[in-house]
Amino acid sequence: MATVMILWLLGGQIVSAHHVRSSESKINALINAGLTRSSTFRQLVETLDRSDVIVYVDPKLQRPALGAYLVHNIVSAGGVRYLHIAIDVHGAEGRLVPLLAHELQHALEVADEPTVRDSESMDRLFERLAVEFGCGGTTCAETQAAKDIEATVDAELTVARR
């Protein structure tokens, strides 16, 4: 069964009904591709939808060594935590959707820890969860769960293409 992103107009802007959102059409197309072609991606979004975390996904403008990253600046307001993911929008959908799933797993790791409400507590979380991984000369924290999710979504998209 295909899932489509629900959008509505709020103050002249299109807003997603999901907790994973973007104002960029290319990123919305990636989110929709993930929702329709990967059960794992769909489960990530549905789990975030039930959380107090809203994730905004924007085109990546910094950190050229990384294809995408979860920005460690978190905003907490009104019982909601707001996160940002930056992703390089240049490339094949088959590469970008698993990469986005990887970053959504990081957002879920934050959602699973209600005490993560600022940059310092987010840094401590990822120091605790981090595995050894080269980040191309940049500072980053990588988790095994995110690497596994990326591989799973990649495999699901490969099967869907056949």
C-alpha positions as CSV (number, residue, x, y, z in Angstrom):
1,M,0.0,0.0,0.0
2,A,1.4,3.4,-1.0
3,T,1.6,6.1,1.5
4,V,1.5,9.7,0.4
5,M,2.6,12.8,2.2
6,I,-0.4,14.8,3.4
7,L,0.1,18.6,3.0
8,W,-2.1,21.5,3.9
9,L,-1.9,25.3,3.5
10,L,-1.1,27.3,6.7
11,G,-0.5,31.0,6.4
12,G,0.2,30.6,2.7
13,Q,2.8,27.9,3.2
14,I,2.5,24.2,2.5
15,V,2.9,22.2,5.7
16,S,3.3,18.5,6.1
17,A,1.0,16.5,8.4
18,H,4.1,14.4,9.2
19,H,6.7,15.3,11.8
20,V,9.3,15.1,8.9
21,R,9.0,18.2,6.8
22,S,10.6,20.3,4.2
23,S,9.8,23.4,2.1
24,E,11.9,22.1,-0.7
25,S,10.1,20.1,-3.5
26,K,13.2,17.9,-4.2
27,I,13.4,16.9,-0.5
28,N,9.6,16.3,-0.4
29,A,10.0,14.0,-3.4
30,L,12.7,12.1,-1.5
31,I,10.5,11.8,1.5
32,N,7.6,10.6,-0.6
33,A,9.8,8.1,-2.4
34,G,10.9,6.7,1.0
35,L,7.3,6.5,2.2
36,T,6.1,4.7,-0.9
37,R,9.0,2.4,-1.6
38,S,10.5,1.4,1.8
39,S,8.6,-0.1,4.8
40,T,11.6,0.8,7.0
41,F,11.5,4.4,6.0
42,R,7.8,4.5,6.5
43,Q,8.2,3.1,10.0
44,L,10.8,5.7,10.9
45,V,8.4,8.5,9.8
46,E,5.4,6.9,11.6
47,T,7.5,6.5,14.8
48,L,8.6,10.2,14.6
49,D,5.0,11.2,14.0
50,R,4.1,9.7,17.4
51,S,7.0,11.5,19.1
52,D,7.5,15.0,20.4
53,V,10.1,15.6,17.7
54,I,9.5,17.5,14.5
55,V,12.3,17.3,11.9
56,Y,12.8,19.9,9.2
57,V,14.9,18.7,6.3
58,D,16.8,21.3,4.3
59,P,19.4,21.3,1.5
60,K,23.0,20.9,2.8
61,L,25.0,24.1,2.6
62,Q,28.0,23.2,4.8
63,R,30.2,20.2,5.8
64,P,31.1,19.1,2.2
65,A,32.7,15.8,3.4
66,L,29.2,14.6,4.6
67,G,26.3,13.7,2.4
68,A,23.9,14.6,5.2
69,Y,23.9,15.3,8.9
70,L,21.7,16.0,11.9
71,V,22.3,19.5,13.1
72,H,23.0,19.4,16.8
73,N,21.2,22.6,17.5
74,I,17.9,21.6,19.0
75,V,15.0,23.9,20.0
76,S,12.5,22.9,22.6
77,A,9.3,24.9,22.9
78,G,5.7,24.1,24.0
79,G,6.5,20.4,24.7
80,V,7.9,19.9,21.2
81,R,11.5,19.4,20.1
82,Y,12.6,20.7,16.7
83,L,15.5,19.2,14.8
84,H,17.1,20.0,11.5
85,I,18.6,17.6,9.0
86,A,20.8,18.9,6.1
87,I,21.1,16.7,3.0
88,D,22.9,17.1,-0.2
89,V,20.1,17.1,-2.8
90,H,22.4,16.4,-5.7
91,G,22.5,12.8,-6.7
92,A,20.3,9.8,-7.4
93,E,17.2,9.1,-5.4
94,G,18.4,5.6,-4.8
95,R,21.4,7.1,-2.9
96,L,19.6,10.0,-1.2
97,V,16.6,8.2,0.3
98,P,18.8,5.7,2.3
99,L,21.0,8.6,3.4
100,L,17.9,10.5,4.6
101,A,16.7,7.4,6.4
102,H,20.1,7.3,8.1
103,E,19.6,10.8,9.4
104,L,16.0,10.1,10.4
105,Q,17.3,7.3,12.6
106,H,19.5,9.8,14.4
107,A,16.4,12.0,14.9
108,L,14.6,8.9,16.3
109,E,17.6,8.4,18.7
110,V,17.0,11.9,20.0
111,A,13.2,11.3,20.2
112,D,13.8,8.2,22.3
113,E,15.7,10.3,24.9
114,P,13.3,12.8,26.5
115,T,16.1,14.4,28.4
116,V,17.8,15.6,25.1
117,R,16.5,19.2,25.0
118,D,19.6,21.2,24.1
119,S,22.8,20.9,22.1
120,E,24.9,19.8,25.1
121,S,22.5,16.9,26.0
122,M,22.4,15.9,22.3
123,D,26.2,15.9,22.2
124,R,26.3,13.6,25.3
125,L,23.7,11.3,23.7
126,F,25.8,10.8,20.6
127,E,29.0,10.5,22.5
128,R,27.4,7.6,24.4
129,L,25.9,6.0,21.2
130,A,28.8,6.6,18.9
131,V,30.8,3.9,17.1
132,E,34.2,4.3,15.5
133,F,33.7,5.8,12.1
134,G,35.7,8.1,9.9
135,C,33.9,11.3,9.1
136,G,36.2,12.6,6.4
137,G,38.1,15.0,8.7
138,T,35.0,16.5,10.2
139,T,33.7,16.1,13.7
140,C,30.7,13.8,13.8
141,A,29.2,11.0,15.9
142,E,28.0,7.9,14.1
143,T,25.7,5.1,15.4
144,Q,25.4,1.5,14.3
145,A,21.6,1.8,14.2
146,A,21.8,4.6,11.6
147,K,24.3,2.7,9.5
148,D,22.0,-0.4,9.7
149,I,18.9,1.6,8.7
150,E,20.7,3.1,5.7
151,A,21.7,-0.4,4.5
152,T,18.1,-1.8,5.1
153,V,16.4,1.1,3.2
154,D,19.0,0.7,0.4
155,A,18.2,-3.0,0.1
156,E,14.4,-2.3,0.1
157,L,14.8,0.3,-2.7
158,T,16.9,-2.1,-4.7
159,V,14.2,-4.8,-4.5
160,A,11.5,-2.2,-5.3
161,R,13.5,-1.2,-8.5
162,R,13.4,-4.8,-9.8
